[in-house]
Amino acid sequence: MPTILRMAIAPAAAVEAGALEVRAEILKTESRLLWRWGLALAGLLAGVLVAARLATQALTLPIARLSAGTRLLSEDLAYRLAEQGGDELGDLARALNRMAEQLGLSRHQAVEAAKRAGEEREQAARAREIAVLQERNRLAREIHDTLAQGLAGMVLQLEAAEDAMAEGEGEMARSRVLRARQLARESLREARRSVWNLRLRLPEAGLAAALDALAARLQAEGIAVNRHLADVELDPRVAEAVYRVAQEAVANVLRHSRAAHVEIRLEAEGPGLELVVRDDGMGFEPADQEPGPGGGFGLWAMRERVEGVGGQLRVTSSPGAGTEVRAWVPLEGGDGGGTGDKGADRG
């Protein structure tokens, strides 16, 4: 190749080589910049992810704690949630704590109410049991005082009649048999009266109707009755007590008094009601009928019934002057704190 041509080509090659070197250097610079930008972006993305995770944990951890505390709260109302922060979660925790407090108070009140109801049921059951025992004792004493004594008297009369017949005293034997027959009739009458007392209940029509039935019972036995019966609404316990007192008083008239006239009054008296049963019979000595287990059982039972509803009982009598039974009871059911006079009073 000619020298001139080589000299012309040499600078062009040098320029081209320089350009290639410059281009290579530019590429290297661009690669380094891209690498650095990539690292920067990766770091930024990692930071964003870490920040997002921390933010998520900051939100989910209180929610998880609140959820776990809510489960504990549902099992134990005395447990309280942590009320941290013034945000919505803190407000929710405070609201749940107030709800748990109200629920705990309601549950305590319900338990106390159930306990009181159980105690009241037990008291009512004991009261019914006591009433049943008292009624059994009354019936036992009545059977002993009437039927048992009547049967014992019949046995004695029949044994005496047997002895009289063995000794050939026919008239004496006949009188003993007649006396035994009379005792048998009296015992039968007492048995029927006892059955009637057991079956008789306070009518649904009210206390006045029940007392009217007692008056009719006296009239059926040939006793004149003057009655004045007010129709008053009463607590069922009070009405039952008054009725039983009147029933016992009428039974005493039929059994002991030999009265020809009886007065039965039922009328309002102040804040209560007064029952009066008065007869013109043979009366009795009050000292011989002191209420109590060893005395007049009927008077004792009447007094217990009246005082059991917060009332008072007064019995006035004397031999040959008849008997008056006066019972005052409150119009509303009493608390059993009656202060009736103890015992009967002489007229």
C-alpha positions as CSV (number, residue, x, y, z in Angstrom):
1,M,0.0,0.0,0.0
2,P,1.4,3.3,-0.8
3,T,2.7,5.4,2.1
4,I,0.3,8.3,1.5
5,L,-2.7,6.0,1.6
6,R,-1.5,4.4,4.9
7,M,-1.0,7.9,6.4
8,A,-4.6,8.8,5.4
9,I,-6.1,5.6,6.8
10,A,-4.2,5.7,10.2
11,P,-5.9,8.8,11.7
12,A,-9.3,7.5,10.8
13,A,-8.6,4.2,12.6
14,A,-7.3,6.0,15.6
15,V,-10.4,8.1,15.7
16,E,-12.6,5.1,15.4
17,A,-10.7,3.3,18.2
18,G,-11.0,6.3,20.4
19,A,-14.7,6.5,19.7
20,L,-15.1,2.8,20.6
21,E,-13.2,3.4,23.9
22,V,-15.5,6.4,24.7
23,R,-18.6,4.3,23.9
24,A,-17.3,1.5,26.1
25,E,-16.7,3.9,28.9
26,I,-20.2,5.4,28.5
27,L,-21.7,1.9,28.7
28,K,-19.7,1.1,31.8
29,T,-20.9,4.3,33.4
30,E,-24.5,3.6,32.5
31,S,-24.2,0.1,33.9
32,R,-22.8,1.4,37.2
33,L,-25.6,4.0,37.4
34,L,-28.3,1.4,36.6
35,W,-26.8,-0.9,39.3
36,R,-26.8,1.9,41.8
37,W,-30.4,2.9,40.9
38,G,-31.4,-0.7,41.2
39,L,-29.8,-1.0,44.6
40,A,-31.5,2.2,45.7
41,L,-34.9,1.0,44.4
42,A,-34.4,-2.4,46.1
43,G,-33.5,-0.7,49.4
44,L,-36.5,1.6,49.1
45,L,-38.8,-1.3,48.4
46,A,-37.4,-3.2,51.3
47,G,-37.9,-0.2,53.5
48,V,-41.5,0.2,52.3
49,L,-42.2,-3.5,53.0
50,V,-40.7,-3.3,56.5
51,A,-42.6,-0.1,57.2
52,A,-45.8,-1.8,55.9
53,R,-45.2,-4.8,58.1
54,L,-44.5,-2.7,61.2
55,A,-47.7,-0.7,60.5
56,T,-49.7,-3.9,60.0
57,Q,-48.4,-5.3,63.3
58,A,-49.1,-2.0,65.1
59,L,-52.7,-2.4,63.9
60,T,-53.2,-6.1,64.2
61,L,-51.6,-6.7,67.6
62,P,-54.0,-4.5,69.5
63,I,-56.9,-6.1,67.6
64,A,-55.5,-9.6,68.5
65,R,-55.1,-8.6,72.1
66,L,-58.7,-7.1,72.1
67,S,-60.0,-10.4,70.6
68,A,-58.2,-12.5,73.1
69,G,-59.4,-10.3,76.0
70,T,-63.0,-10.5,74.7
71,R,-62.8,-14.3,74.9
72,L,-61.6,-14.0,78.5
73,L,-64.3,-11.4,79.2
74,S,-67.0,-13.8,77.9
75,E,-65.7,-16.5,80.3
76,D,-65.2,-14.2,83.3
77,L,-67.2,-10.9,83.6
78,A,-64.8,-9.7,86.3
79,Y,-62.0,-9.5,83.7
80,R,-61.3,-6.1,82.3
81,L,-59.7,-5.2,79.0
82,A,-56.7,-2.8,78.8
83,E,-58.1,0.7,77.9
84,Q,-54.9,2.0,76.2
85,G,-55.0,4.9,73.7
86,G,-57.8,7.3,72.7
87,D,-58.4,5.7,69.3
88,E,-61.4,3.6,68.2
89,L,-59.9,0.4,69.8
90,G,-59.5,2.1,73.1
91,D,-63.1,3.3,72.9
92,L,-64.2,-0.2,72.0
93,A,-62.3,-1.7,75.0
94,R,-64.0,0.9,77.4
95,A,-67.4,0.1,75.9
96,L,-66.9,-3.6,76.4
97,N,-65.7,-3.1,80.0
98,R,-68.8,-1.1,80.8
99,M,-71.0,-3.8,79.1
100,A,-69.2,-6.5,81.2
101,E,-69.8,-4.5,84.4
102,Q,-73.5,-4.1,83.6
103,L,-73.8,-7.8,82.8
104,G,-72.0,-8.7,86.0
105,L,-74.4,-6.6,88.0
106,S,-77.4,-8.1,86.2
107,R,-76.1,-11.6,86.8
108,H,-75.6,-10.8,90.5
109,Q,-79.1,-9.4,90.8
110,A,-80.5,-12.4,89.0
111,V,-78.6,-14.8,91.4
112,E,-79.8,-12.8,94.4
113,A,-83.4,-12.9,93.1
114,A,-83.2,-16.6,92.5
115,K,-81.8,-17.1,96.0
116,R,-84.6,-15.0,97.5
117,A,-87.2,-16.9,95.5
118,G,-85.8,-20.2,96.7
119,E,-85.9,-19.0,100.3
120,E,-89.5,-17.8,99.9
121,R,-90.4,-21.2,98.4
122,E,-88.7,-22.9,101.4
123,Q,-90.5,-20.6,103.8
124,A,-93.9,-21.3,102.1
125,A,-93.2,-25.1,102.2
126,R,-92.3,-24.9,105.9
127,A,-95.5,-22.8,106.5
128,R,-97.6,-25.4,104.7
129,E,-95.9,-28.2,106.6
130,I,-96.6,-26.4,109.9
131,A,-100.2,-25.8,108.9
132,V,-100.6,-29.5,108.1
133,L,-99.1,-30.5,111.4
134,Q,-101.3,-28.1,113.3
135,E,-104.4,-29.4,111.5
136,R,-103.3,-33.0,112.2
137,N,-102.9,-32.2,115.9
138,R,-106.3,-30.5,116.0
139,L,-107.9,-33.5,114.4
140,A,-106.1,-35.9,116.7
141,R,-107.2,-34.0,119.8
142,E,-110.8,-33.7,118.4
143,I,-110.9,-37.5,117.7
144,H,-109.6,-38.2,121.2
145,D,-112.0,-35.8,122.9
146,T,-115.1,-37.1,121.0
147,L,-114.9,-40.4,119.1
148,A,-112.4,-42.1,121.3
149,Q,-114.1,-41.1,124.5
150,G,-117.5,-42.0,123.1
151,L,-116.3,-45.5,122.1
152,A,-114.6,-46.0,125.5
153,G,-117.9,-45.0,127.2
154,M,-119.8,-47.5,125.1
155,V,-117.4,-50.3,126.0
156,L,-117.8,-49.5,129.7
157,Q,-121.6,-49.4,129.4
158,L,-121.7,-52.7,127.5
159,E,-119.3,-54.4,130.0
160,A,-121.6,-53.1,132.9
161,A,-124.6,-54.5,131.0
162,E,-122.9,-57.8,130.7
163,D,-122.2,-57.9,134.4
164,A,-125.8,-56.9,135.3
165,M,-127.2,-59.7,133.1
166,A,-124.9,-62.2,134.7
167,E,-126.3,-61.1,138.1
168,G,-129.8,-61.3,136.8
169,E,-130.4,-57.5,137.0
170,G,-132.3,-57.1,133.7
171,E,-133.4,-53.6,134.2
172,M,-129.9,-52.4,135.0
173,A,-128.6,-54.2,132.0
174,R,-131.3,-52.6,129.8
175,S,-130.4,-49.1,131.1
176,R,-126.7,-49.8,130.4
177,V,-127.5,-50.9,126.8
178,L,-129.7,-47.8,126.3
179,R,-126.8,-45.6,127.5
180,A,-124.4,-47.3,125.2
181,R,-126.8,-46.8,122.3
182,Q,-127.0,-43.1,123.2
183,L,-123.2,-42.8,123.2
184,A,-123.1,-44.6,119.8
185,R,-125.5,-42.1,118.3
186,E,-123.5,-39.2,119.8
187,S,-120.3,-40.7,118.4
188,L,-121.9,-41.1,115.0
189,R,-123.0,-37.5,115.1
190,E,-119.5,-36.3,116.0
191,A,-118.0,-38.5,113.2
192,R,-120.4,-36.9,110.7
193,R,-119.6,-33.4,112.0
194,S,-115.8,-34.1,111.7
195,V,-116.3,-35.4,108.1
196,W,-118.4,-32.3,107.3
197,N,-115.7,-30.0,108.7
198,L,-113.0,-31.7,106.7
199,R,-114.9,-31.5,103.4
200,L,-116.2,-28.0,103.9
201,R,-114.0,-25.4,102.2
202,L,-114.3,-21.7,101.7
203,P,-116.6,-21.2,98.7
204,E,-115.5,-19.3,95.6
205,A,-118.4,-17.0,96.3
206,G,-116.5,-15.6,99.3
207,L,-116.4,-15.4,103.0
208,A,-120.0,-14.2,103.5
209,A,-121.3,-17.2,101.5
210,A,-119.3,-19.5,103.6
211,L,-120.6,-18.0,106.9
212,D,-124.1,-18.2,105.5
213,A,-123.6,-22.0,105.0
214,L,-122.5,-22.3,108.6
215,A,-125.6,-20.5,109.7
216,A,-127.7,-22.9,107.6
217,R,-125.9,-25.8,109.4
218,L,-127.0,-24.4,112.8
219,Q,-130.6,-23.9,111.5
220,A,-130.6,-27.5,110.3
221,E,-130.0,-28.5,113.9
222,G,-133.0,-26.4,115.1
223,I,-131.0,-23.4,116.3
224,A,-132.3,-19.9,115.5
225,V,-129.7,-17.7,113.8
226,N,-129.5,-14.0,113.4
227,R,-126.9,-13.0,110.9
228,H,-125.5,-9.8,109.4
229,L,-122.8,-10.6,106.9
230,A,-120.9,-7.9,105.0
231,D,-119.6,-8.8,101.6
232,V,-116.0,-7.6,101.8
233,E,-113.0,-8.4,99.6
234,L,-110.3,-10.0,101.6
235,D,-106.8,-11.5,101.2
236,P,-107.4,-15.2,100.7
237,R,-105.3,-16.1,103.8
238,V,-107.3,-13.7,106.0
239,A,-110.6,-15.0,104.6
240,E,-109.5,-18.6,105.3
241,A,-108.5,-17.7,108.9
242,V,-111.8,-15.9,109.6
243,Y,-113.8,-18.8,108.1
244,R,-111.9,-21.4,110.2
245,V,-112.5,-19.4,113.4
246,A,-116.3,-19.2,112.6
247,Q,-116.3,-22.9,111.8
248,E,-114.7,-23.8,115.1
249,A,-117.1,-21.5,117.0
250,V,-120.1,-23.1,115.3
251,A,-118.8,-26.5,116.0
252,N,-118.5,-25.6,119.7
253,V,-122.1,-24.4,119.7
254,L,-123.3,-27.7,118.2
255,R,-121.1,-29.8,120.5
256,H,-121.2,-28.1,123.9
257,S,-123.4,-25.0,124.3
258,R,-127.0,-26.3,124.0
259,A,-127.9,-22.9,122.6
260,A,-131.2,-21.9,121.2
261,H,-130.1,-18.7,119.5
262,V,-126.9,-17.7,117.8
263,E,-125.8,-14.4,116.3
264,I,-123.2,-14.2,113.5
265,R,-121.9,-10.8,112.4
266,L,-119.3,-9.9,109.9
267,E,-118.6,-6.2,109.4
268,A,-115.9,-3.7,108.6
269,E,-114.2,-2.3,111.7
270,G,-111.6,0.5,111.0
271,P,-108.8,-0.8,108.8
272,G,-110.0,-4.4,109.4
273,L,-112.9,-6.8,109.6
274,E,-114.6,-8.1,112.7
275,L,-116.3,-11.4,113.1
276,V,-118.6,-12.0,116.1
277,V,-120.2,-15.4,116.9
278,R,-122.5,-15.1,120.0
279,D,-124.7,-17.8,121.6
280,D,-127.1,-18.0,124.5
281,G,-125.9,-21.4,125.6
282,M,-124.5,-22.8,128.8
283,G,-121.2,-21.0,128.6
284,F,-118.0,-22.1,130.4
285,E,-115.5,-21.0,133.0
286,P,-112.6,-19.3,131.2
287,A,-110.1,-20.6,133.7
288,D,-110.9,-24.1,132.8
289,Q,-110.3,-23.4,129.1
290,E,-106.9,-21.7,129.1
291,P,-105.6,-22.0,125.5
292,G,-102.6,-24.2,125.1
293,P,-101.5,-27.7,124.5
294,G,-102.9,-28.8,127.9
295,G,-106.1,-26.7,127.8
296,G,-108.9,-25.8,125.3
297,F,-107.5,-27.0,122.0
298,G,-110.2,-25.3,120.0
299,L,-109.5,-21.8,121.5
300,W,-105.8,-22.4,121.0
301,A,-106.3,-23.2,117.3
302,M,-108.6,-20.2,116.7
303,R,-106.1,-17.9,118.3
304,E,-103.2,-19.2,116.2
305,R,-105.2,-18.8,113.0
306,V,-106.2,-15.1,113.8
307,E,-102.7,-14.1,115.1
308,G,-101.2,-15.8,112.1
309,V,-102.7,-13.1,109.9
310,G,-101.9,-10.2,112.2
311,G,-105.3,-10.2,114.0
312,Q,-106.7,-10.4,117.5
313,L,-109.0,-12.9,119.2
314,R,-111.2,-12.3,122.2
315,V,-113.4,-15.0,123.8
316,T,-115.9,-13.9,126.5
317,S,-117.9,-16.5,128.5
318,S,-119.3,-17.4,131.9
319,P,-121.3,-20.4,133.1
320,G,-125.0,-20.0,132.2
321,A,-124.4,-16.7,130.2
322,G,-123.5,-18.0,126.8
323,T,-120.3,-17.4,124.8
324,E,-119.0,-14.6,122.5
325,V,-116.2,-15.2,120.1
326,R,-114.8,-11.9,118.6
327,A,-112.1,-11.9,116.0
328,W,-110.6,-8.8,114.4
329,V,-108.3,-9.2,111.3
330,P,-106.7,-6.6,108.9
331,L,-108.3,-6.2,105.5
332,E,-104.9,-7.0,104.0
333,G,-102.8,-10.0,104.8
334,G,-100.9,-9.6,108.0
335,D,-97.3,-10.6,108.9
336,G,-98.2,-13.0,111.6
337,G,-97.5,-10.5,114.4
338,G,-100.9,-10.5,116.1
339,T,-101.2,-9.3,119.6
340,G,-104.5,-10.9,120.6
341,D,-105.5,-11.3,124.2
342,K,-104.2,-14.4,125.8
343,G,-107.0,-16.7,126.9
344,A,-110.7,-16.2,127.3
345,D,-112.3,-13.5,129.4
346,R,-115.1,-13.9,131.9
347,G,-118.3,-12.0,131.0
